[in-house]
Amino acid sequence: MPRPKSTDTEATRQAIAAVAEDLFRTVGYHKTTLADIASRLGMSPANIYRFFRSKQEINGVICDGLIADFETSWKTSVKRKASATANLVAFFIACHRHGRAHFLSNRGVYDMMDAAIDQNWPVMLKHIDRMEVFVAGIVQRGVQQGEFQSCDTRKVAALFLLAVHPFLDPRRVSRTLQDCATLGIEEHMESDLRGIITLLTRGLSPQLPSLSW
């Protein structure tokens, strides 16, 4: 890629991030260096530091872009006229499928997501918080419609995310797929995920005793 000629700082930052992401996907996340990124752009490594303080900052921009694409799909996964239970199932199934399609399909992307989760990158922590808010919103609609009992929706959302973690964390999903392949058994993660959500939502029935923590 030719060196960016634009004097616009943000345009140059985006060009650097785009090259870095391409290198992550083709060369590998751990093998890509700032020197590699600079060389592809016809820049010096020192010049990269005019726009990013470190490789980790570049990683954050790329990770943020991947997460933004992921979160864009959230709204289309739920339906206004559907029950809260149906929307929770649809939402988590969509998240599971997106992760398998976009975070497991390329080793470089997988390695970066692994680092983001393991090292608690700020972009990842903010993403988890937004996911919790989104799930809490679905639960709240269930409460308003009389499908669920009154509850601390953020607490319930956090528990949902804790329960489905093995189906959303790309590292856990990858391990399950590998184990199933090694054992020669069929994986049924989607049906298991549906079952867990259905079981959890039954616990929110207004006909049951009020929840206590």
Residue pairs with C-beta under 8 A, 6 or more apart in sequence:
1 15
1 18
1 19
1 40
1 41
2 41
2 42
3 41
3 42
3 43
4 11
4 12
4 15
4 41
6 12
6 15
9 51
12 51
13 51
13 52
13 61
14 61
15 41
16 37
16 41
16 48
16 51
16 52
16 58
17 58
17 61
17 62
17 65
19 37
19 40
19 41
20 32
20 37
20 55
20 58
20 59
20 62
21 62
21 65
22 40
23 32
23 36
23 37
23 40
23 108
24 32
24 62
24 106
24 108
24 109
24 111
24 112
25 106
25 108
25 109
26 108
27 36
27 108
28 107
28 108
28 111
29 107
29 108
29 109
29 111
29 112
29 115
30 111
32 108
33 55
34 45
34 48
34 55
35 45
37 48
37 58
38 44
38 45
38 47
38 48
52 58
52 61
56 121
59 112
59 115
59 116
59 121
60 121
60 122
60 123
62 112
63 112
63 113
63 116
63 121
63 123
63 124
64 123
66 102
66 103
66 109
66 113
67 123
67 124
67 127
69 102
70 95
70 98
70 99
70 102
70 127
71 127
71 130
71 131
73 94
73 98
74 91
74 94
74 95
74 134
77 87
77 90
77 91
77 93
77 94
77 95
78 87
78 90
78 91
78 138
79 86
79 87
79 90
82 90
83 142
83 145
83 147
84 138
84 139
84 141
84 142
84 145
84 147
84 148
84 201
85 142
85 147
85 197
85 198
85 201
87 138
87 141
88 135
88 138
88 139
88 160
88 197
88 201
89 193
89 194
89 197
89 198
91 134
91 135
91 138
92 160
92 164
92 167
92 168
92 193
92 197
93 190
93 193
93 194
95 131
95 167
95 168
96 167
96 168
96 173
96 189
96 190
96 193
97 190
99 168
99 170
99 173
100 170
100 173
102 109
103 109
103 110
103 113
103 170
104 110
104 170
104 173
104 174
104 177
110 170
110 174
113 170
114 170
114 171
115 121
116 123
116 124
117 124
117 169
117 170
117 171
128 161
131 161
132 154
132 157
132 158
132 161
133 154
133 157
135 157
135 160
135 161
136 153
136 154
136 156
136 157
137 153
139 148
139 151
139 153
139 156
139 157
139 160
139 204
140 153
142 148
142 201
142 204
143 149
143 150
143 151
143 153
146 206
147 204
147 206
148 201
148 204
148 205
148 206
149 204
149 205
149 206
149 208
149 210
149 211
150 210
151 204
151 211
152 211
152 213
155 213
156 204
156 211
159 200
160 197
160 200
161 168
163 196
163 200
164 193
164 196
164 197
165 172
166 172
166 173
166 176
167 173
167 189
167 192
167 193
167 196
173 189
176 187
176 189
177 187
180 186
180 187
203 211
204 211
